[in-house]
């Protein structure tokens, strides 16, 4: 099982890259655009939510990316009563591949878990 420290390190690197390039690049997919309206979020709120993720929000990863280089990490967060599916990747820049309401319930293996258990 992945450690909380490993997930925290990924998030630290993701945020560091976002700071260097001036934000998070979100893939321009219809599902991602529609999610802003459906969830009542602005682009800025979406970015703030992504950058505020914690290891408690971790679902799975790293997984080998099917359509590109690197690995993806899946996170989830409940906002306004809706569970959001968030897929992230860091190569030379921080990328959000998916940000939309979850199609299935997500599992959060690190919630409430203390390191060393």
PyMOL commands that set and color helices and strands:
alter all, ss='L'
color gray80, all
select helices_A, chain A and resi 4-21+30-39+43-51+55-57
alter helices_A, ss='H'
color red, helices_A
select strands_A, chain A and resi 25-26+58-64+71-79+82-90+94-101
alter strands_A, ss='S'
color yellow, strands_A
deselect
rebuild
show_as cartoon
